[in-house]
Amino acid sequence: MTEFAQNLIDGLGRGSIYALLALGVAVIFGVMHLLNFAHGELITVGGYVALWTLGAGWSWYVVAPLIVISAVLTSLAIERVAFSRVRGSSDFTLLLTSFGVHFVVSAIFLLYVSAAIKPFDRPSWVTATYAVGPLKIEVYDTVVIAATVVTLVGTTLLLQRTMFGLSLRAAAADFDTARLMGVRSDTVIRGAFALSGLLAGIAGVFWLMRAGSIGPSAGITPMLKGVLAALIGGLGSLRGAVVGGLVLGVAEVLLRSRLPDSVAGLTEGVVFVLIALLFIFRPQGLLTVKRAVRV
């Protein structure tokens, strides 16, 4: 029981980051029906911001907000440069555009910065632990879970109690009707990309703190985790994105601890098999959404 509780706490810490990533993916999908495979590039940009600023001697207390700001600005820039030009196109065109953005951003860092993975300093408390009875809890997991809860509460209040949130939810439910009711499409879409960038930036801070390095392809893994978590929860469902992220994080930790050492390295493969089975028996994801369309 103690081992299970320990794994559960570790999984919730990991899953909290996945939940933030999935929530950013779900926000864009809800408004544009776009499964954004360029979402991980926001973390890549934030990673290079961390590399350069930490290398200049800046503190993580300053660097962390800069990572978030860079993610928001990058998300808005991607919308302006790429997605605004194909707005109203088919889902397939939007999907190809998101892949194109991913490869272009990676190529820019590869050609003009470096192909090598660059390390940077991590906060000292990332590896610190404290004891609660028989449990050994990482300070990092505690901070991640707390920050995620605060972020989710803030996002919920934004969506439920502001005009922007009302417009965003109306657009997600029926964009054409929302426009007829006076909702400005440009404002809603750019706001959705800004919110998605904010969530990716917060997740990116903790992802980068744990990784302690950055490379041109660093955004691939967080992008896959976010998309998978959104798929698990049900595309188009914000609550499902959070649930999917937590489920994915806990599943990874539990499987890694339960599988024999000889096959522990195959945890990712086992997770993908389980996700495939989920889609076979429940293709709509864990939470059903009326307008969820799989790409």
N, C-alpha and C positions, 0 to 999 in steps of 0.2 A: 504493500500500500504506500509506503514511504517513497519507493522508487517511482511509482505511478504519479504521485503528487509532484515529485521533483520533475518528472518528464512533462507533466501538464503545465507547470509554471514556465519551464523552458520553451515549450511549444507555444504558449500564449505570448511570450515575448517575441518569438519569431513570427507568429501569426499576426501580431499587431501591425508589424511593418507591411506584411502582405495585404492586410485589410486596408491600409491607407493607399497602397498602390492600386488595389482593386477598385476602391472607391473612386479614384481619379479616372480609371478606365470606364467605370460605369456612368459617371457624370457625362462624359463625352458621348458614350453610346446612347444614353437616354435622349440626348438632344439631336444628335446628327446620325444616329444609327451607324456610327463609325467605330469599329474595333481598332483602336489606335495602337499600332505596333511601333510607333515612334515614342511611346510614353517613357520608355527606359532612357532615351537620350537626354531627358531632363536631368536625370541623375548623373549621366556622363558629364554634362556641362557643369553641374554642381561639383563633381569630383575634381575637375580641373581648376575650378575656382578655389576649392579647398587646397589643392596642391600648391598653387601659386601664392595664395595668401598665407598659408601656414609656413611655406618656405621663406616668406618675407618676415617671419617672426610674429605674425598676428595670433591672437588668442582664439581658441574655439568659441568663446563667448561672442566674439565678433564674426567669426567665420560662419557659424551656424546660420545666423540671419541672412548672411550674404548668399549662402547656398539656396535658401528658400527664395530669396528675391531673384536670383539668377534663374531658378526653375520657372517662376511665374513669367518673367520676361521672355525666356526662351519659348515657353508654351504659347504666349501671345504672338511672338515672332513667327513661329511655325504656322499658326492659324492664318496670320496675315499673308505670309509669303506663299504657302502651299495650299492650305485647305480652302481659303476664301476663293481661290481661283477655280475650284472644282465643286463648289457648293451647289447642291441640287443635282449632282451627277449620280450615277448608279452606285450601289453599295460596293460593287467590284472596283470601280474607279477610285473611290475613297480608300479602299483597302490597299490598292496598288500605290496610291499616293503616300499612305502611311509607311509602307515598306520603303518607298523611295526616300522619304525624309530620314528614316533610320540609316540607310546606307550612305546618304550624303553627309550626314553629321559625323558618322564614324570615319568616313573617308577624309573629311576635313582635318580631324585630329590626327589621323594616321599620316597624312601627307605633310601637314604644316606644324605638327607638334612632335610626336614621336610614336613609333609603333610599340615601344617598350612599356611595360607596366611600371608605373612610378609609385614608390611608397611615400607616405607622409605620416607625421606624428599623430597618434591617437590620444584622446584624453586618458589620464592615468586611471580614472575610475571605471573605465570600460571593462577591465579585467578584475575589478574588486568584487568581493563577495561578502555576505553576512549570513549569520545562522538564525533560523527561526525553528527552534526545537531541533528535530533531526534533519531538517531541510537546509540545504546550502543554496542560497538565492543570490544571483548576480545583481549587482547594483544596476547594471546596464538593462537587464530585463525589467526591473522595477520602474526605471525611468521611461523606458519605451512604452510599457503598458499604461503608465500614468499620462504620458504625453498623448498617446492614442485616444484614451478616454476623453481627455480635455478637447482634443481636436474633433472627435466625433460629436461631442455635445455641442461645440461651437458650430459645426457644420449643420447639425440638426436645427439649431436655433436660426441659423441663416436661411435655411430652406423653408422653415415653417413660419417665421415671424417677420420676414422682410418682403418688400415688393419684388426684389430680384429673385428671391427664393420662390415666390408664387409664380413669377413669370417662367422660371426655369422648370418648375414642376408642370406648369400648363403646357409648355413646349414639349416636354418629355411625353406627356399624355397624348397630345394631338397638336403638332406644330402648325398645321394649316389653320385650324380653328383658333389657336392662340394668336396667330397673326391677324386674323379677322377681328379679334377682340382688342387689338391695339398693341399687342406685344411686338416690340421691335426685334427682328431676327438678328441683326448685327450685334445689338447689345447683349442679347441672351447668349449667342454663340461665343462671343468674346469673353463674356463673364464665365461661361462654362469652362473655357480653356484656362482662364485665370485661376478658377477654383481648382481645376485639375492640376495645374502647375503648383499651386499652394500645397495640395495634398502630397504630390510627388516630391516637393522640396522638403517637407517635414519628414517623409519616409526616407528621403535621400540622406538627410543629416545622420540618422541612426544607421542606415545601411553603410555609409562611408566610414562612420566611426568604427564599426565592426570590421570592415574590410581593411582599412588602413592603406589602401592603394587604389590607383585608377589607371585605366587603359582605354584605348579607342573603342573596344568592344564591351566595356564594363556595363553598359546599359542592357545588354541582352538578357542576363539572368533576372534582374528585377522586372523587366518587361514581361518575361514569360511567367513569373510568379504572379504578377498583377493580373494578367489576362486569364491565367488558369483559375485563380481565385474568383474572378468575376464570372467565369463560366460555371464554376462549381456552384456558386450562389444563385446563378440565374441572371443572364444578361439583361440589363435594364432595371435591375432591383438594387437600390442602394443598400438596403438592409442585407440583401443576399450577398453583396460584395463583401461586407464586413464578416458575415457568417462564413463565407467561402474562404476568406483569408485566414481566419482563426482555425477553421477545420484543416486547411492545408498545412499550416504551421504545426499544429498538434500532431497531425498524421505523420509528418516527416520525422519529428523527434521520437514519437512512439515507435515507428518502424525502425529507425536507426538503433534504438536501444534494444529492440526485441529480436531483430534479425541476427543470425550467427555472424561472427566476425568475418568469416570467409566471404559472405555476400553482403556485408554492411555497406559496401561501396555502391551497391545496386539499389540503394534506397530511392533515388530519383526515378529509376525504371519501374520499381514496384508502385510508386505513387502514380505514375502515368497509367499503369495498368488499371489501378483502382478507379482513376478518373474516367478511363475508357468504359469501364463497367457501369459507372454512374450514368454516363451518357447513353448507354444502351438501355438501361432500365428506367432512367428518369432524364430524358434529353433536355427538359426545360430547366434543369438545375434543381437545387434544394428548395428554392422559393419560386413559386410560379408568378410570372409577370405577364400581363395581358398582351403587351406589345413587344415582348422579347423576340427578336429574330436572330437566329444564329447565322454567322457568316462562315 
